[in-house]
Amino acid sequence: MNTRTATAASSLRVEEITTLDRFEALASPWDDLCRRALECHPMLTHAWLCAWWKAFSNDDLRCSVLLVWEGELLVGAAPITLRRERAFGKMRRIVSLFANAWVDRAHVLLARDSADIVDALLTHLESHVRFEILDLFPLDASSPQTALLLERVRRRGWKVGVDAHLQSPYLRLPDTWEHLLEGLSSSFRQTVRRKIRKVESMPEVTMKIVKDESCIEPIVTISRESWQHEEGTSMASSEQILTFYTTIIKAAARDGTLRCALMEVGGEPAAFEFNLVHRNTLHNFKLGFRKRFSELSTGIVLKSYALQQLMDGGSDSHITEYDFMGTAEPYKLNWSKSVRSHNRYYIFARQWHALLAHWLAFRVKPWLQARAPGVAASLKTLKNRLAQR
């Protein structure tokens, strides 16, 4: 079967989609929910989730999507994965959202700030998926939606453990480029102006914003000659990852949300920023440059160009925020000191072995670390020695 359904105590109905074909057919109601949702980002759009499902689902990672219907209206949804993995001392059934090393935002979709929608999702998880641990990451720690989810979880008696996951910088855009420069440190402001002047004096260097899929070929060329490619983190690091991003770029080009900043030197692609617009935010997912053009300081110059385009009064003048995504790397903090905390939440079901794991990991271990760091290290050493026998 493609779906499973369950009726919540209220008028809400929960449906579980277990095949990609069925989910692909739900583009219209899903994207309508995205438009109405309290919180949303590109990683929760239908096109992104379909691409993620195709790229990362396998025999060890089962994907499905929970839908909450109110009559014929979709009011809530959660893309989830189920896997068996060793965690907290034993093999466990673990449910996560559609997130991994290539996705640094995740959440559920809610049409309104309503506990009954969250309760319907949690009830279905408990009765039909029968998990031991919900491993939810990375969730915005300051989000009201995160607070609502945790409040409903705790009401059920489920235990929650929290690990800091990432600090992600963002920039509130001022009215003009000059006002943005004024907000930078004096040394970095001088650096930006100097780097821009150098590139502007080179007629063979051009920059543009590409909104169609013609950016794919230069992105691949640049990615394969970048330092990220050597580390296995570029957009072309494998056929699986390249197909994933190519699918997303083509979908974004169709719906008008693609904004790829591209630098060329003498007609050759030199650097790129892969950006997507969602609501009032420009999200920077990936960037890269060919190592032989590093003397042009492409990271600073191309980002300056992309930011200036947002404040020139053009079609993107509604954008008020630039989200650097990822972690708080020094080069991002040169542009903005504002960061959002994203946490990893481990939610333990009401099962004695899961509750024991929570107690040991989030009660006993912190107590030992705070009072006797040497004890925790000794226990770890002992555990490793026993495991080698």
PyMOL commands that set and color helices and strands:
alter all, ss='L'
color gray80, all
select helices_A, chain A and resi 20-24+27-36+42-44+46-56+115-129+144-155+177-182+186-200+213-223+227-231+239-255+291-296+298-310+330-333+352-371+373-388
alter helices_A, ss='H'
color red, helices_A
select strands_A, chain A and resi 3-7+12-17+62-70+73-87+90-97+109-110+133-140+159-172+205-210+258-265+268-278+281-289+321-323+339-348
alter strands_A, ss='S'
color yellow, strands_A
deselect
rebuild
show_as cartoon
